[in-house]
Amino acid sequence: MLTTGWKYSGVSRRRALVALLALSLALVVPRAPWSSAPPLAESNRAAISRSGVLGGASYRIEAPAKWEGGLVVFAHGIQRGPGPGAVAAPPIASHILDGGHAWIASGYRAREYQPHLFIEDLVALRELFLKEIGQPRWTIIYGQSMGGHIVVASLELHPGLYQGGLAECGLVDGISIADYLMAYTAAAELFSGVPLLDAPDKEAFARVLNERVVPALGMPGDYTARGRQFDSVVKYLMGADRAGNDLPMRLQGLRRRYLLNMMHRPRDLENEPNPGLRAASTAHIRYRIDPGLGFTEDELNARVRRLHPAKDSRSPSANPVYAERTGRLRAPLITLHETGDAWVPLSLEQSYRRRTIAAGTDHLLSAAGHARPESLWIRWRDAGAGVRRSRRVGRARRAAGRRGRARSRSVTRRAQVDAQPAPRGSARAAALERLRCNRLYNPIH
């Protein structure tokens, strides 16, 4: 996971995450109808720390001596290599316990990108917790990176199992991560003039990449003319707005993922075991490029190679975890993302927000950028207000033309955002930080 969008120390970042989780419990849990039911477990029992193996997946269960009935289910990010995964504790594990709540985590039965298996592993582990520890008053699922795919898919496909979700730099738009990486690779192929996607295997792909693509495009900070064309396309793939405003810290993050994002695509998709490669598609991607670079958008979209998924690999019935997400949330979801992440770009957050707007559930979604701790507090405060807002009020607000008003005010807001920075800690600085975050996540960009 990249951290280029976070300008403060690891301690500050951890404290901010602690504050975020604490605020989620304070804002969301007490107002929910399920919060009044006492836990079935005894609140005066000794602290519990258990580990074991369930269904081929190692796990940990941690509960404090005076359990208050809250449960955090942690979904870690991708782990490479063969065999079962390793258990990873949530980064704020001690603070969850200090707050009187329990947490559980699975190492998963396998590694790599297989969230369909990992969702099942966490459901099974939660059932074990209910059996051995007791019935929680509420359960929140918290995931990082690939764990974000697990969080959102769990909320959509298992409504009622979790009462809220938190995704940190997560694949919140699911299989769109594979679409993004393949769109990135296809653009590199077009601008370099090298048939990158025709490479027969990974070894040949790496050789062509280093011997032909890099000389043709250059590297971030030392682009060729064709490299500047490619970078402009990448800017929009990562989440630049319609006016061409770039994401803060994008180039810093891109340096770490520039070549790694170019993916080999196997020729025999039907027998490919990796579900992400099987399901990746660029058929729906609308590429964009800045004017004046020698390519029009129409020419770009007509010439770039289009990639299609294997049969039924994105089917809602056959492969629901890898189908496009619907945005049909029934519980609040709070997401945290940095703008400099070139592997899991901010555009995934923007795409998922559009889905929730279409589904009429955007009042349940609140997103925060890795900017400053005070801006995160603003987002979580607003999230509490959003959760309390009824569906009826949300529909009325949308019917009143909220999106239309946002468009008419965008120029004024951008002028405010780009004005001379206010002193840190002032009310004006907090307001400007909020506008920056709104601008980045605004789906009309």
C-alpha positions in Angstrom: 0.0 0.0 0.0 1.4 3.4 -1.0 1.7 6.1 1.6 2.8 9.0 -0.6 -0.4 10.9 0.0 0.2 11.0 3.8 2.6 13.7 4.8 2.7 13.0 8.5 4.5 10.4 10.6 3.3 6.8 11.1 2.2 7.7 14.6 0.0 10.6 13.3 -1.5 8.3 10.7 -2.3 5.6 13.3 -3.8 8.1 15.6 -6.0 9.4 12.8 -7.2 5.8 12.1 -7.9 5.3 15.7 -9.9 8.5 15.8 -11.8 7.4 12.7 -12.8 4.1 14.1 -13.7 5.6 17.5 -15.9 8.2 15.7 -17.6 5.5 13.7 -18.6 3.7 16.8 -19.7 6.9 18.4 -21.7 8.2 15.5 -23.1 5.0 13.9 -23.5 2.4 16.6 -25.5 4.2 19.3 -28.2 5.4 16.9 -28.8 2.0 15.3 -31.8 -0.1 16.4 -29.6 -3.1 16.9 -27.4 -1.3 19.5 -29.7 -1.7 22.4 -29.5 -5.5 22.5 -27.0 -6.7 25.1 -24.3 -9.1 24.1 -25.0 -12.7 25.0 -21.4 -13.2 26.1 -20.7 -12.4 29.8 -19.3 -8.9 30.1 -17.2 -9.8 33.2 -15.3 -12.8 31.8 -11.6 -12.8 31.4 -9.9 -11.5 28.3 -9.8 -14.0 25.4 -6.9 -14.5 22.9 -7.3 -17.5 20.6 -5.7 -18.7 17.4 -6.3 -21.8 15.3 -7.2 -23.0 11.8 -10.7 -23.0 10.4 -11.4 -24.5 6.9 -7.7 -24.3 6.0 -7.4 -20.7 7.1 -5.5 -19.6 10.2 -7.3 -17.1 12.5 -7.1 -15.0 15.6 -9.9 -14.0 18.0 -9.2 -11.2 20.5 -11.7 -10.0 23.1 -11.2 -7.7 26.1 -12.0 -8.7 29.7 -15.0 -6.4 29.8 -16.4 -6.9 26.3 -19.0 -4.2 25.4 -20.5 -6.3 22.6 -18.8 -4.7 19.5 -17.0 -6.8 17.0 -14.6 -5.7 14.2 -13.9 -8.2 11.4 -10.6 -7.4 9.8 -9.9 -8.2 6.1 -6.2 -7.8 5.2 -4.8 -7.0 1.8 -3.3 -9.3 -0.8 -0.5 -11.6 0.0 1.7 -13.2 -2.7 2.9 -16.7 -3.2 1.5 -20.2 -2.8 -0.3 -21.8 0.2 -2.6 -20.4 2.9 -2.2 -16.8 3.9 -0.9 -15.4 7.2 -3.1 -13.7 9.8 -2.6 -10.0 10.0 -3.9 -8.0 13.0 -5.7 -4.7 12.3 -3.3 -1.8 12.6 -5.4 -0.4 15.5 -6.0 -3.7 17.2 -4.9 -2.5 20.7 -7.2 0.5 20.5 -10.2 -1.7 19.5 -9.6 -3.7 22.6 -9.0 -0.6 24.8 -12.4 0.6 23.7 -14.0 -2.6 25.0 -14.6 -4.3 21.6 -13.4 -7.5 20.1 -11.7 -8.2 16.8 -11.2 -11.2 14.6 -9.0 -11.8 11.6 -8.4 -14.6 9.1 -5.2 -15.4 7.2 -7.5 -16.8 4.4 -7.2 -20.3 3.0 -5.1 -19.1 0.1 -3.1 -16.2 -1.2 -3.2 -13.9 -4.2 -6.4 -12.2 -5.5 -9.3 -14.5 -4.5 -11.8 -12.5 -2.6 -14.7 -14.9 -3.3 -12.9 -17.4 -1.0 -11.9 -14.8 1.6 -15.4 -13.5 2.1 -16.5 -17.1 2.9 -13.5 -17.4 5.3 -14.6 -14.3 7.3 -18.2 -15.4 7.4 -17.2 -18.7 8.8 -14.9 -17.1 11.4 -17.7 -14.8 12.5 -19.9 -17.8 13.0 -17.2 -19.4 15.1 -17.0 -16.2 17.2 -20.8 -16.3 17.8 -20.5 -20.0 18.9 -17.5 -19.7 21.2 -17.7 -16.1 22.5 -21.2 -14.8 22.1 -23.6 -12.8 20.0 -22.2 -9.3 19.3 -24.4 -6.2 19.6 -22.9 -5.0 16.3 -20.3 -6.1 13.7 -18.2 -3.8 11.5 -16.1 -5.2 8.7 -12.8 -3.3 8.2 -10.5 -3.9 5.2 -7.4 -2.6 3.6 -6.4 -2.8 -0.1 -7.9 -6.0 -1.5 -9.8 -6.1 1.8 -11.8 -3.2 0.5 -13.2 -5.5 -2.2 -14.1 -7.9 0.5 -15.8 -5.2 2.6 -18.0 -3.8 -0.2 -18.9 -7.2 -1.7 -19.8 -8.4 1.8 -22.0 -5.4 2.5 -23.8 -5.9 -0.9 -24.0 -9.7 -1.0 -24.6 -10.4 2.7 -27.0 -7.6 3.8 -27.7 -7.7 7.5 -24.5 -9.6 8.4 -22.5 -6.4 9.1 -23.9 -3.2 10.5 -21.2 -1.0 8.9 -18.0 -1.1 6.9 -14.7 0.7 6.7 -12.3 0.5 3.7 -8.8 1.9 3.8 -7.2 2.4 0.3 -9.5 -0.4 -0.7 -10.7 -1.9 -4.0 -14.2 -0.5 -3.2 -15.4 -0.8 -6.8 -14.4 -4.5 -7.0 -13.3 -5.9 -10.3 -12.8 -2.4 -11.7 -9.3 -2.7 -10.3 -8.6 -5.3 -13.0 -10.2 -3.1 -15.7 -8.0 -0.2 -14.6 -4.8 -2.2 -14.8 -5.6 -3.6 -18.2 -6.7 -0.1 -19.5 -3.3 1.2 -18.3 -1.5 -1.6 -20.1 -3.4 -1.1 -23.3 -2.7 2.6 -23.3 1.0 1.9 -22.8 0.9 -0.5 -25.8 -0.8 2.2 -28.0 1.6 5.0 -27.2 4.8 3.0 -27.2 3.9 1.3 -30.5 5.0 -2.0 -29.0 2.5 -5.0 -29.2 2.8 -5.5 -25.4 -0.3 -7.6 -25.1 0.8 -10.1 -27.7 3.7 -11.3 -25.4 3.3 -15.1 -25.1 4.4 -15.4 -21.5 5.5 -13.3 -18.5 9.1 -13.6 -19.3 8.7 -12.3 -22.9 6.4 -9.5 -21.5 9.1 -8.3 -19.1 11.7 -8.4 -21.8 9.6 -6.4 -24.2 8.6 -4.0 -21.5 12.2 -3.1 -20.5 13.8 -3.3 -23.9 11.2 -1.5 -26.0 8.4 0.1 -24.0 10.6 2.0 -21.5 12.8 3.6 -24.3 9.7 4.6 -26.2 7.9 6.2 -23.3 10.6 7.1 -20.7 9.9 7.2 -17.0 8.0 9.6 -14.7 10.1 12.8 -14.6 11.9 11.9 -17.8 9.2 11.2 -20.3 9.5 11.2 -24.1 6.9 12.9 -26.2 4.9 9.7 -26.4 5.4 9.2 -22.6 3.7 12.5 -22.0 0.7 11.4 -24.0 0.6 8.2 -22.0 0.9 10.0 -18.7 -2.0 12.3 -19.6 -4.2 9.2 -20.2 -3.0 7.7 -16.9 -3.9 11.0 -15.1 -7.5 10.6 -16.1 -7.6 6.8 -15.4 -6.4 7.6 -11.8 -9.2 10.1 -11.2 -8.4 13.6 -12.6 -11.5 15.7 -13.1 -13.1 16.8 -16.4 -11.2 20.1 -16.3 -7.9 18.2 -16.2 -7.0 19.0 -12.6 -4.5 16.4 -11.5 -4.6 14.5 -8.2 -2.3 15.7 -5.5 0.8 13.4 -5.1 -0.2 11.4 -8.2 3.3 11.5 -9.9 5.0 10.6 -6.7 2.8 7.5 -6.3 3.1 6.6 -10.0 6.9 6.4 -9.8 6.5 3.3 -7.6 4.0 1.6 -9.8 4.8 2.8 -13.3 6.1 -0.5 -14.7 4.4 -2.8 -12.1 1.0 -1.6 -13.4 1.6 -3.0 -16.8 0.1 -6.5 -16.7 0.7 -9.6 -18.8 -2.6 -11.0 -20.1 -2.7 -14.7 -20.8 -4.0 -15.8 -24.1 -6.1 -18.7 -22.8 -8.5 -16.8 -20.5 -11.0 -19.7 -20.2 -8.4 -21.8 -18.4 -6.8 -18.9 -16.5 -7.0 -19.6 -12.7 -6.7 -15.9 -11.7 -10.2 -14.5 -11.4 -9.1 -10.9 -11.9 -7.3 -11.7 -15.2 -10.3 -13.7 -16.3 -12.8 -10.9 -15.6 -10.8 -7.9 -16.7 -12.5 -5.8 -19.4 -11.7 -2.5 -21.1 -14.7 -2.6 -23.5 -16.5 0.0 -21.4 -13.6 2.3 -20.7 -13.8 5.8 -22.1 -10.2 7.1 -22.4 -9.4 10.8 -22.0 -6.4 12.8 -22.9 -5.4 16.5 -22.6 -5.7 18.6 -25.7 -2.6 19.7 -27.6 -0.7 16.3 -27.3 -1.3 15.1 -30.9 -4.2 12.8 -30.1 -7.9 13.5 -29.9 -10.1 11.6 -27.6 -12.0 10.1 -30.5 -8.8 8.9 -32.1 -7.5 7.5 -28.9 -10.7 5.5 -28.2 -10.8 4.2 -31.7 -7.2 3.0 -31.8 -6.6 1.6 -28.4 -6.9 -2.2 -28.1 -10.1 -3.4 -26.4 -10.0 -6.4 -24.0 -12.9 -8.6 -23.1 -13.5 -10.9 -20.2 -13.9 -14.7 -20.2 -17.4 -16.1 -20.5 -19.4 -15.6 -17.3 -16.4 -14.3 -15.4 -18.4 -11.1 -14.5 -21.8 -12.8 -14.2 -23.9 -11.7 -11.2 -25.3 -15.2 -10.9 -22.2 -17.3 -11.7 -19.5 -15.0 -10.2 -21.2 -12.4 -8.0 -18.0 -11.3 -6.2 -16.5 -10.4 -9.6 -19.6 -8.9 -11.2 -19.7 -5.1 -11.3 -20.7 -3.7 -7.9 -24.3 -2.4 -7.7 -23.9 0.3 -5.0 -26.9 -1.1 -3.2 -25.8 -0.6 0.4 -28.0 -1.3 3.4 -25.4 -0.3 6.0 -23.1 2.7 6.3 -19.8 2.5 4.5 -16.9 4.9 5.2 -13.9 4.8 3.0 -10.4 6.3 3.4 -8.2 6.8 0.4 -5.0 8.6 -0.6 -4.7 10.5 -3.9 -1.2 9.2 -4.7 -2.1 5.6 -4.9 -1.3 4.5 -8.4 -2.0 0.8 -7.8 -5.5 1.2 -6.2 -6.4 4.6 -7.7 -8.9 7.2 -6.4 -11.0 6.6 -9.5 -12.3 3.4 -7.9 -13.8 5.5 -5.1 -15.3 7.9 -7.7 -16.8 5.0 -9.6 -18.4 3.4 -6.6 -19.9 6.7 -5.5 -21.6 7.0 -8.9 -23.0 3.5 -8.4 -24.5 4.5 -5.0 -26.0 7.6 -6.5 -27.7 5.5 -9.2 -28.9 3.1 -6.5 -30.1 5.8 -4.2 -27.8 4.8 -1.4 -25.2 7.6 -1.5 -26.4 8.8 1.9 -24.8 5.7 3.4 -21.4 6.3 1.8 -18.8 8.8 3.2 -15.3 9.1 1.8 -12.2 10.8 3.2 -8.8 11.4 1.6 -5.4 11.0 3.2 -4.9 14.7 3.7 -4.8 16.0 7.3 -6.2 14.5 10.5 -8.6 17.5 10.9 -10.0 16.8 7.4 -10.6 13.2 8.3 -12.5 14.3 11.4 -14.8 16.5 9.2 -15.5 13.5 7.0 -16.4 11.2 9.9 -18.6 13.9 11.5 -20.4 14.3 8.2 -20.7 10.5 8.0 -22.6 10.4 11.2 -25.0 13.0 9.9 -25.4 11.0 6.7 -26.2 7.8 8.6 -28.9 9.5 10.6 -30.4 11.0 7.5 -33.4 9.0 6.3 -33.8 7.6 2.8 -36.8 9.8 2.3 -34.8 13.0 3.0 -32.0 11.7 0.8 -34.4 11.2 -2.1 -36.0 14.6 -1.6 -32.6 16.3 -1.6 -31.5 14.5 -4.8 -34.9 15.4 -6.4 -34.2 19.1 -5.6 -31.2 19.0 -8.0 -28.3 18.7 -5.8 -26.1 17.5 -8.6 -27.1 20.4 -10.9 -26.3 22.9 -8.2 -22.9 21.3 -7.7 -22.1 21.8 -11.3 -23.0 25.4 -11.2 -20.9 26.0 -8.1 -17.9 24.0 -9.2 -16.0 27.0 -10.7 -16.4 29.1 -7.6 -15.4 26.2 -5.4 -12.3 25.4 -7.4 -11.3 29.1 -7.2 -11.7 28.9 -3.4 -9.7 25.7 -3.2 -6.8 27.0 -5.2 -6.6 30.3 -3.3 -3.8 31.2 -0.9 -3.7 28.6 1.8 -5.1 29.6 5.2 -3.1 29.1 8.4 -3.3 25.4 9.4 -5.8 24.9 12.2 -7.9 27.8 11.3 -11.6 27.5 10.5 -10.9 28.6 6.9 -8.2 26.0 6.5 -10.6 23.3 7.6 -13.3 24.6 5.2 -10.8 24.6 2.3 -9.7 21.1 3.2 -13.3 20.0 3.1 -13.8 21.6 -0.3 -10.7 19.8 -1.6 -12.0 16.5 -0.5 -15.4 17.2 -2.0 -13.8 18.1 -5.3 -11.8 14.9 -5.4 -14.7 12.6 -4.7 -17.3 14.5 -6.6 -18.6 12.0 -9.2 -19.4 14.7 -11.8 -15.7 15.2 -12.4 
